């Protein structure tokens, strides 16, 4: 039987307590405390406690494990040596291990504040990008180009909803004398209407509607990058989605934090169908990245695209977006072609015997040119080879929105469409984002949020990000040290 190469519990503990991210992030979080009793352990010890809680799926389990004298002595040695190597000037861990109450107070009163979350949002992407480049990802001088983006220079993201541990209270809306409405809470058993919930509840819950159902909870979005080997995923940034319907806008804003540090190390962004033309155009113009996102189908697609329908070559009816008529000169004289997009790719349109539009051929995408204008905005132009029977020729099209701000063009003209070979090389990365969120929920109690409020939930998200990146850094360090270790064995 083949031995598993997954790290065990002790190796994961060592990876967390020796990770660069733990100490660099904690160094920016620890501030002076002018009043009150100083904490028993420094902030990085308490942050490590929160990360280990995601590893063991229980904060009280971490307290029990660290209370064992040999375990705490080993953990103290690892943290002391790691801090000394980085020379950040952080105090040593205390003789006593941290407890669940210590972590809970630190999380609720320090980390889950707007100031601390702002620091995390500023510091974490920079440290994560440095780790990505250590692994060989997001290298500005690496492989790939705007024409053919490389997977190691791609970032991908997704949103997820975490349900609360406590059942949301039942509510009803009542009419007020002034014509407005107010929310009231039903008391179980009596049915009496109360101004406040009768039991423990999460005041920040929102109602989120998915493709097939709805649920109450907190939603978060994250961006990642990964290499081809196991344990090469790096979480780059994470944020809370403030309201239903705001996932795409939150993701575009979060990408700004990644762009600030990765810059030209990124060539393409992979996301799901939440990205529409407005988001794709913003990412191309503001950050200079191409976008791969699934074209919406069904009623949503009908609302987002123009009403022109064409018949495809297999006889189906498909929605199209007109691009206009292009003319080129051939030995037989001028030749005209009507272009439109079908399913995101450039298609030649003609009329059948009944006068209905029909797709008669598909253009082949060629080079992609990216330039930067005096305003700082990026601009793309894409060359397409038109398969004319007289003489094939190349036409250059812009995938950006028009001067009037109409974003239907970037929504319908996808630079890397589903018929493009690069689409299948890069699109699969987004499945790893769903895997990340599934693993996050497995570290919670029955996949439910283990704390109240979106801020505390975001802190737990950051702890899981640091755990993931710690394992990635640990494996990268092992890979570098392996040849040296082998050399010592062969040549003692």
C-alpha positions in Angstrom: 0.0 0.0 0.0 1.3 3.4 -1.0 2.1 5.7 2.0 0.1 8.9 2.1 2.2 12.1 1.8 -0.3 14.2 3.6 1.3 15.9 6.7 0.3 14.6 10.1 -0.9 16.5 13.1 2.5 17.1 14.5 3.9 18.3 11.1 0.9 20.6 10.7 1.6 22.0 14.2 5.2 22.6 13.2 4.2 24.2 10.0 1.9 26.7 11.7 4.3 27.7 14.5 7.2 28.2 12.1 5.3 30.0 9.3 6.4 33.4 8.2 2.8 34.6 7.8 2.0 34.1 11.5 4.8 36.4 12.7 4.6 39.0 10.0 0.9 39.4 10.3 0.9 39.4 14.1 3.7 42.0 14.2 1.4 44.5 12.6 -1.6 43.6 14.8 0.1 44.0 18.1 -0.3 47.6 19.4 0.4 49.3 22.7 -2.1 48.9 25.5 -2.0 52.1 27.6 -4.5 50.8 30.1 -5.5 47.4 31.5 -3.6 44.3 32.5 -1.1 43.2 29.8 -1.9 39.8 28.2 -0.2 36.7 29.4 1.0 35.7 26.0 1.9 38.0 23.1 -0.4 38.4 20.1 1.3 36.0 17.8 0.8 33.2 20.3 -2.9 34.0 20.5 -3.2 34.2 16.7 -1.4 30.8 16.5 -4.1 29.5 18.9 -6.8 30.6 16.5 -5.1 29.0 13.5 -4.7 25.7 15.5 -8.4 25.9 16.3 -9.1 25.6 12.6 -6.7 22.6 12.5 -8.4 20.7 15.4 -11.9 22.1 14.6 -12.2 23.1 18.3 -10.9 25.9 20.4 -11.2 24.0 23.6 -9.3 21.1 22.0 -6.4 23.4 21.5 -6.5 24.4 25.1 -6.4 20.7 26.2 -3.5 19.9 23.9 -1.4 22.9 24.9 -2.0 22.3 28.6 0.1 19.1 28.3 3.6 20.2 29.5 5.6 18.5 26.8 3.4 19.8 24.0 3.6 23.4 25.3 7.4 23.2 25.8 7.8 22.0 22.2 5.5 24.7 20.9 7.4 27.4 22.9 10.7 26.2 21.4 9.4 26.3 17.9 7.9 29.8 18.3 11.0 31.2 20.1 13.4 29.8 17.4 11.1 31.0 14.6 10.9 34.6 16.0 14.6 34.7 16.5 15.2 33.7 12.9 13.0 36.5 11.7 14.3 39.1 14.2 11.0 41.0 14.5 11.5 41.9 18.1 8.5 40.1 19.4 8.4 39.0 23.1 8.9 35.3 23.9 5.9 33.1 24.7 4.9 32.9 28.4 5.5 30.0 30.7 1.8 29.3 30.8 0.0 28.2 27.6 -2.9 30.3 26.2 -6.4 29.2 27.0 -9.7 29.4 25.2 -10.7 32.4 27.2 -7.5 34.2 26.2 -8.1 33.5 22.5 -11.8 34.4 22.7 -11.1 37.8 24.3 -8.3 38.6 21.8 -10.6 37.6 18.8 -13.7 39.4 20.0 -12.2 42.6 21.4 -9.1 43.1 19.2 -9.2 41.1 16.0 -12.9 41.4 15.2 -12.7 45.2 15.0 -12.7 47.4 12.0 -9.2 48.6 12.8 -7.7 45.2 13.1 -9.6 43.8 10.1 -8.3 46.8 8.1 -4.7 45.9 9.1 -5.3 42.3 8.1 -6.7 43.4 4.7 -3.5 45.5 4.2 -0.9 43.1 5.5 -2.1 39.7 4.5 -2.1 40.1 0.7 1.4 41.4 0.7 2.7 38.5 2.7 0.7 36.0 0.7 2.0 37.4 -2.6 5.6 37.0 -1.3 4.8 33.4 -0.5 3.3 32.8 -3.9 6.5 34.0 -5.6 8.6 31.8 -3.2 6.6 28.9 -4.6 7.2 30.1 -8.2 3.8 31.7 -8.8 2.8 35.2 -10.0 6.3 35.8 -11.4 6.2 39.0 -13.5 9.0 37.5 -15.6 7.5 34.0 -15.7 5.9 32.1 -18.5 2.8 33.1 -20.5 1.6 36.2 -22.2 -1.7 38.1 -22.7 -2.2 35.9 -25.8 -1.7 32.6 -23.9 -1.9 33.2 -20.1 -0.1 30.6 -18.0 -1.7 28.8 -15.0 1.1 29.9 -12.7 0.1 33.5 -13.4 -3.6 33.1 -12.9 -5.7 33.9 -9.8 -9.1 32.5 -9.2 -11.9 33.2 -6.7 -15.3 32.2 -5.5 -17.8 33.2 -2.9 -19.4 31.0 -0.2 -22.1 31.2 2.5 -21.5 29.9 6.0 -24.7 29.1 7.9 -25.1 30.1 11.6 -24.7 27.6 14.4 -27.9 28.8 16.0 -31.3 28.6 14.3 -32.3 32.1 13.0 -35.3 33.4 14.8 -38.7 33.4 13.1 -39.8 36.8 12.0 -42.8 38.6 10.6 -43.3 42.0 9.1 -46.0 44.2 10.5 -47.5 47.5 9.2 -46.8 50.6 11.1 -49.3 53.5 11.6 -47.0 55.8 9.5 -47.2 53.4 6.5 -43.9 51.7 7.0 -43.0 48.2 8.1 -41.1 46.8 11.0 -39.7 43.3 11.8 -41.0 41.4 14.8 -39.9 38.1 16.3 -42.2 35.2 17.2 -41.8 33.8 20.7 -41.8 30.0 20.5 -44.8 28.3 22.0 -46.9 31.4 22.5 -46.6 33.1 19.1 -46.3 36.5 20.8 -44.6 39.2 18.8 -41.4 40.5 20.4 -39.2 43.5 19.6 -36.1 41.5 20.1 -35.2 37.8 19.4 -36.1 35.6 22.4 -32.9 33.4 22.3 -29.3 33.6 21.2 -29.0 34.7 17.6 -26.6 36.3 15.1 -27.6 39.9 14.4 -25.6 40.1 11.2 -27.4 37.3 9.3 -28.5 38.0 5.7 -30.7 35.9 3.4 -28.8 34.6 0.5 -30.4 33.2 -2.6 -28.5 30.7 -4.7 -29.3 29.0 -8.0 -31.6 26.4 -6.4 -32.3 27.5 -2.8 -31.8 30.2 -0.2 -30.2 30.2 3.2 -29.3 32.6 6.0 -25.7 33.1 6.9 -22.6 35.1 6.2 -21.0 35.2 2.8 -17.3 35.6 2.1 -15.1 35.8 -1.1 -11.5 34.8 -1.5 -8.8 34.8 -4.2 -6.2 32.2 -4.7 -3.3 31.0 -6.9 -1.8 27.6 -7.1 0.9 25.5 -8.6 0.6 22.0 -10.2 1.8 20.0 -7.1 -0.1 19.2 -3.9 0.1 21.9 -1.2 0.9 24.7 -3.6 -2.3 26.7 -3.1 -1.8 30.2 -1.8 -4.7 32.2 -0.5 -4.1 35.8 -1.5 -7.0 37.7 0.0 -10.4 37.3 1.7 -13.3 39.6 2.5 -16.9 39.7 3.7 -19.7 40.2 1.3 -21.8 43.0 2.8 -25.2 42.2 1.2 -26.9 39.8 -1.2 -26.1 40.6 -4.8 -22.8 42.3 -3.9 -20.5 39.3 -4.4 -19.2 40.4 -7.8 -18.5 44.0 -6.8 -16.8 42.8 -3.6 -14.6 40.4 -5.6 -13.6 43.2 -8.0 -12.7 45.5 -5.0 -10.8 42.7 -3.3 -8.8 42.1 -6.5 -7.5 45.6 -6.0 -5.6 44.5 -2.9 -4.1 41.5 -4.8 -3.2 43.7 -7.8 -1.5 46.2 -5.5 1.2 43.6 -4.7 1.1 41.1 -7.6 0.8 43.7 -10.4 2.1 42.2 -13.7 2.6 38.8 -12.0 -1.1 38.2 -12.8 -2.3 37.6 -16.4 -5.8 36.3 -16.0 -8.6 36.1 -13.4 -10.9 33.1 -13.3 -14.3 33.4 -11.7 -17.8 32.1 -12.0 -20.9 33.5 -13.8 -21.3 36.3 -11.2 -18.9 38.4 -13.3 -20.9 40.3 -16.0 -19.7 42.8 -18.6 -19.3 45.6 -16.1 -17.0 43.6 -13.9 -15.0 42.2 -16.8 -14.5 45.6 -18.3 -13.4 47.0 -14.9 -10.8 44.3 -14.4 -9.4 44.8 -17.9 -9.3 48.6 -17.7 -8.3 49.0 -14.0 -6.0 46.1 -13.4 -4.9 45.0 -16.9 -6.0 41.4 -16.5 -8.1 39.2 -18.8 -11.0 37.4 -17.3 -12.4 33.9 -17.7 -16.0 33.6 -16.5 -18.8 31.3 -17.5 -21.5 32.9 -19.8 -24.9 33.0 -18.0 -27.6 30.8 -19.4 -31.4 30.8 -19.2 -33.5 33.8 -18.3 -30.5 35.7 -16.9 -28.7 35.5 -20.2 -31.8 36.7 -22.0 -31.9 39.8 -19.8 -28.3 40.6 -20.2 -27.9 40.2 -24.0 -29.6 41.8 -27.0 -32.6 40.1 -28.4 -31.1 39.0 -31.8 -31.3 35.2 -32.2 -29.4 33.1 -34.7 -29.5 29.5 -35.7 -26.2 27.7 -35.1 -24.7 25.1 -37.4 -26.2 22.2 -35.4 -29.7 23.7 -35.8 -30.1 25.3 -32.3 -31.3 28.8 -31.6 -28.7 30.9 -29.8 -28.6 34.5 -28.6 -26.1 36.7 -30.4 -24.5 40.1 -30.0 -23.8 42.1 -33.3 -20.3 43.3 -33.9 -20.9 44.9 -37.3 -19.7 44.4 -40.8 -16.0 44.2 -41.8 -14.7 44.6 -45.3 -11.4 43.4 -46.9 -10.0 43.5 -50.3 -9.5 40.3 -52.3 -8.3 39.6 -55.9 -12.0 39.4 -56.8 -12.8 42.7 -55.2 -14.2 43.9 -51.9 -15.6 41.2 -49.6 -18.0 41.9 -46.7 -18.6 39.7 -43.6 -21.2 40.2 -40.8 -19.7 39.4 -37.4 -21.5 38.7 -34.1 -20.7 36.8 -30.9 -22.4 33.6 -30.0 -21.6 32.1 -26.6 -18.8 34.6 -26.2 -16.8 33.8 -29.3 -16.7 35.7 -32.7 -18.9 34.1 -35.3 -19.7 34.8 -39.0 -23.4 35.5 -39.7 -25.2 35.0 -43.0 -28.9 34.6 -44.0 -30.5 31.3 -44.9 -33.0 30.7 -47.6 -35.8 32.1 -45.4 -33.9 35.3 -44.6 -33.1 34.3 -41.0 -29.6 34.8 -39.6 -27.5 31.7 -39.3 -24.0 31.1 -38.0 -21.8 30.0 -40.9 -18.3 29.9 -39.3 -16.2 30.8 -36.3 -13.3 33.1 -36.2 -10.0 32.0 -34.6 -8.5 34.1 -31.9 -5.0 35.3 -32.5 -2.7 37.6 -30.6 -3.9 39.8 -27.7 -2.3 43.2 -27.4 -2.3 45.1 -24.1 -1.4 48.8 -23.9 -1.5 51.4 -21.2 -2.9 54.9 -21.9 -1.8 58.2 -20.5 -4.6 58.0 -17.9 -3.2 54.8 -16.5 -6.0 52.7 -17.8 -5.2 49.5 -19.7 -6.6 48.7 -23.1 -6.8 45.4 -25.0 -7.1 44.6 -28.7 -7.6 41.1 -30.0 -6.8 39.8 -33.5 -9.2 37.4 -35.0 -8.7 35.4 -38.2 -11.8 35.4 -40.4 -12.1 32.2 -42.5 -13.1 33.9 -45.8 -13.4 31.4 -48.7 -11.7 33.9 -51.0 -8.8 34.9 -48.7 -8.6 34.6 -44.9 -7.8 37.9 -43.1 -7.3 39.3 -39.7 -9.5 41.9 -37.9 -8.7 43.6 -34.7 -11.5 44.0 -32.1 -11.7 45.7 -28.7 -13.4 43.8 -25.9 -14.0 47.0 -23.9 -17.2 48.9 -23.2 -18.2 51.6 -25.6 -17.8 55.4 -25.1 -21.3 55.5 -23.7 -20.5 53.0 -21.0 -22.5 50.2 -22.6 -21.0 47.0 -21.1 -22.8 44.6 -23.4 -19.7 44.2 -25.5 -17.3 43.0 -22.8 -20.2 40.8 -21.5 -20.7 39.0 -24.9 -17.2 39.3 -26.5 -15.0 37.0 -24.3 -11.4 37.1 -25.1 -10.9 33.6 -23.9 -14.2 32.0 -24.7 -15.4 28.4 -24.1 -14.2 27.4 -27.6 -10.7 28.6 -26.9 -8.0 25.9 -26.0 -6.7 28.2 -23.2 -10.2 28.1 -21.6 -9.8 24.5 -20.7 -6.3 25.0 -19.4 -7.3 27.7 -17.0 -11.0 27.2 -16.2 -10.5 24.2 -14.0 -8.6 26.3 -11.5 -11.8 27.7 -10.2 -12.9 24.2 -8.9 -10.1 24.5 -6.4 -11.8 27.6 -4.9 -14.8 25.5 -4.2 -12.6 22.8 -2.6 -11.0 25.5 -0.4 -14.4 26.7 0.9 -15.5 23.1 1.5 -12.4 22.5 3.6 -13.0 25.7 5.5 -16.5 24.5 6.5 -15.1 21.1 7.5 -13.0 22.9 10.2 -16.2 24.4 11.7 -18.7 22.6 13.8 -21.1 20.6 11.5 -20.2 23.1 8.8 -21.7 26.0 10.8 -20.2 29.3 12.0 -18.7 28.8 15.4 -19.0 32.5 16.4 -21.6 35.3 16.2 -21.2 38.2 13.8 -19.5 38.5 10.4 -16.4 40.1 11.8 -15.6 37.1 14.0 -16.4 34.8 11.1 -13.9 36.8 8.9 -11.3 36.4 11.6 -11.8 32.6 11.5 -11.5 32.9 7.7 -8.1 34.6 8.0 -7.0 31.9 10.5 -7.8 29.2 7.9 -6.0 31.2 5.2 -2.9 31.4 7.4 -3.2 27.6 8.1 -3.4 26.9 4.4 -0.5 29.1 3.5 1.6 27.7 6.4 1.3 24.2 4.9 2.3 25.6 1.5 5.3 27.4 3.0 6.3 24.3 4.9 6.2 22.1 1.9 8.2 24.7 -0.1 10.8 24.8 2.6 11.0 21.0 2.6 11.5 20.9 -1.1 14.4 23.4 -0.9 16.0 21.5 2.0 15.6 18.0 0.4 18.6 18.1 -2.0 20.8 19.3 0.9 19.7 16.5 3.1 20.3 13.9 0.4 23.8 15.3 -0.2 24.6 14.9 3.4 23.5 11.3 3.3 25.5 10.5 0.2 28.6 12.5 1.2 28.8 12.6 5.0 
